[in-house]
């Protein structure tokens, strides 16, 4: 059905050909693509889940310098991992990466379902690791892929489910290059606001060409974003050493600190002993 929907039934290869040609000329040269391997791919994908590439680049180099192998990561205390995560935010990802390393200090599972069952790894990350690290021909969709495939085929951003179906329908043999190309097109040309349709290799096929609204909706409520920021500030202050809740509250200047310390403790991102809050040993 999707192939019929796809621009009036053009063959599946129609999008892959210009996209992969464009990728050869204009794809991004990213370190986790150059020197892959399952561990590096996993670290990069966990970091990229909620953080822009520009902020991930220095953090990725620093993190791998400190923990070059999953065994090195597994041996480290969680507190050290959280310190090395500095600048990335969403600290649960560091905790989950550490848990994965302790579960699999020698090698990651290859199977997409086994990857999907790992802490902090959802369908997207499992598919990306299976594809980029192990060469599996598996469909998956992040925000960029949803936007590009959705706009080309449906004339709007696709839901994850729709995008995975379209991806499965159109994916050529080289799944890794295809997915990298879709991601790069979404990051550099098919932007959420003001896409550069005149420079797009998919323009001739695209149902949304020239029709994207100028204002995309915001994805986070201010309240959720603010809670997250205060949690990040708490972990950031604790990177320098233990504090009491009262000191944390004063230095951060936010009355939500005690509640959010409780939440961080429940997430095992901080510990409490002798009246002090600290990063886990
Ligand atoms: S033509 Fe425009 S809307 Fe369509 S994929 Fe390219 S950049 Fe995106």
Boltz pocket constraint, residues with backbone or C-beta under 6 A from the ligand:
constraints:
  - pocket:
      binder: B
      contacts: [[A, 147], [A, 148], [A, 151], [A, 152], [A, 189], [A, 190], [A, 191], [A, 195], [A, 196], [A, 197], [A, 200], [A, 201], [A, 202], [A, 203], [A, 204], [A, 206], [A, 207], [A, 208], [A, 209], [A, 210], [A, 212]]
      max_distance: 6.0
